[in-house]
Structure formats: structure tokens, C-alpha cells
């Protein structure tokens, strides 16, 4: 990865960091990777943005807001429990787990 130098790949301070999953996916500013935005996936699993885009998104979202990534490289819905909310569970599955049956 070109996102960090040698050593611990996650030992880097980034601006406008928003945690998306418990397993470590974040959306954040990644100006060092700007030449790849929209062309290649060159991150270590995060969604990197310009400082301006990350600042704008950071100013609009709140904890619990749904976040959906689309495109050819999208890998689908994260596993249940790997995030801050339960919007990735279908309504039928949600009802099936209810104590109110």
C-alpha cells in the first residue's frame, strides 16, 4: 500500500475520520492517495477522499447514518454486528429475532 510508510500500516493520523465498521473500515481524508481517486483501489480497506470532500461529508453525517458504497469493487453488505447499526438486517430477519412474537 502506498498509503503509509514502513512499520505499522495503521499508525497514521488522518483528518475527518469516520468509523464505518468494527473490523476497521473508515471513511477519511487521504490526500496522499489523490491520484488514484476514481481510478484504482489503493487503500488498506478504507474509503479515502480529498480533504475538501472528507470535510464536507464529516460535517453532514451523524453516528448511525446508513453508509452505502456502490461500484464494481463493492463487496456487499457487512456482516451483522460489524457496525454501529442494524440497517443491514432485513425487516423479516429483524422481526424474526424479536422477543415480541
N, C-alpha and C positions, 0 to 999 in steps of 0.2 A: 504494500500500500504506500502511496506517496503522501498520505495524509499526515503522517507523523515521522519523526526521526527514529534512530535506533533506540532500543530499550522497550519499555512498556508502551504498547500501541495505544493504550487508553490514558496515558499520563500527559494530557494536553488540556489546557484551559481553552474553552470555546465560549463565544458570546451567544446569547439568546437560545440557550439550551432548553429543550422541551422533551421530557422523557415520554416515550410512547409505549414501551413495554417493560415488564420487569426483567426480561432477559437482556436488556441493554440497548434497545433501539431508541435513538434520539433524533429529533429534527433540530438543526442548529446551523449557525453561520460557519461556513467553511471556505473562506476566501482563497485559501491556498490551493483549492481544487477547482477554481472558477473555469479554467479552460476545458474542463470535462462536463460542466453542467449541460444537460440536454443531449449529450453525445455518448457518454460512457459511464458505467457504474464504477467509480474509482474510490469508493468509501470502504470502511470496515463494517458496514452494515447500517449506517445512519443515513438520513436524508440531509445532505449538505446544501446550503443556499448561500447566496451573496449576503453581505452584511445588511444591505437595504431590504431584501426580501425577508430575511430572518427577523429583522426588527419589526417589519410590518405585521408578519404573522404572529410574533410574540405579543404584540400589542392588541391583538384581536381575540386570541383564543383563551379559554379558561380550562382549568382542570376538569376533566370529564367530557370535554368536547370530542365527538367522534372524529377520527382521522382516517382517511381512506387514500391509499396510494394505488394508482392505476398505471397501466402501461404493459409493454411486452415482458418486462422483467418482474412484474408484481408476482408475489408468491402466495397470494390468497390471504385468508383471514388468520390472524394469530390464534394460538390455542387458548381455549377458555382459561381464565385465571392469569394470563400473561399480559396484564394491562390494568388500567385504572377503572374500567367499567365493564359492563356486561352486554354492551350493544352488539357484540359479536356472537351472541347466542340467539337463535331463532325464537320467535314468540312461542311456538309449540314446545320447544325444549325448555324454555323458561317456565311455562305453565306446568309442564310435567314434573319439574323439580319443586313445585310449590307445596308447602305444608297445607294449603287450603284447597283440598280436593273434595 
